[in-house]
Amino acid sequence: MSILQRSFGSSAADARSRALRTLAAEASALVKALLNPGKLIEEVEQMRALHLAANRVEASNAARAAWLRSRAARIGLR
């Protein structure tokens, strides 16, 4: 088997492996959210509050509004 054939074969296996790991991580996150909906609701409320604050200051301070929206977008990633 040539080097080229080996590299293509292993990259396909790597892609499948990454896809399965991603699927497992997503399934794990879903199960955690279903078992603890209070945390998810709290995060959504925090995001909403940050977006409302961003909307209030948009006209006077666009940079602050962008920062607030950025912060809201990262809440679920903790």
N, C-alpha and C positions, 0 to 999 in steps of 0.2 A: 504494500500500500504506500502511495506517495505521501509526502508531507502535506501536500495540498488536500488530499482526500481526508487525512486524519484531522486537519484543522477544521474542515467543514463539518465533519461528523461530531467533533467535540463541541463546536459552537452551537449546534442544534440541541445537544444534550444540555449545555449550559443554559440555553434559552428556555428549555422546558423546566429545568430546575429553578430558574429565576421566577418563571410564571407560577409554578407550584408554591414557592415560598411566598410570593405576593398574594396568591389566593388564600393561603393559610393565615397570613397576617390580617387580611381583610375579614376572613371568617372569625378570627379571634377578636378583632375589634367589634364586630357585630354582636357576638355573644356577650362581651363585656358590657356593651351598651344596653342589651336586652336585660341583663341581670341587674344593672344599676342605672335605671332610667333617670333617677334624680340628678346624677352628675351630668348627664347629657342635657337635661332641661336647664340646669344651672349654667352650663357653657353657652347654650343658645341665648339665654337671658343676658349674659355678659356681652355676647356679640351684638345683640340688639341694642343694648345701652351704649356701647361704643359707636355703633353706626348712627344712633340718634344724636349723640354728642358731635360726631363728625358733621352731620347735616346742619347742626346749629352753628358751628364755627366756620363752615365752608366759605361763606362770603367774606368774612373778616380775616381768616387765617387758613389759607388753602394747604399750607405745609402741615399744620397741626391736624387738619382733617384727614390728610393722606396718612399721617402717622397713626391716627386712631383707627382708620380702616385697616391698615397693615397689621396693627396689633390685634384687631378683631379677627382677621383672617388666620392668625396663628394660634388662636385659643385652642382649637381642637387638636393641634399637633403636639401638645405637651405630653 
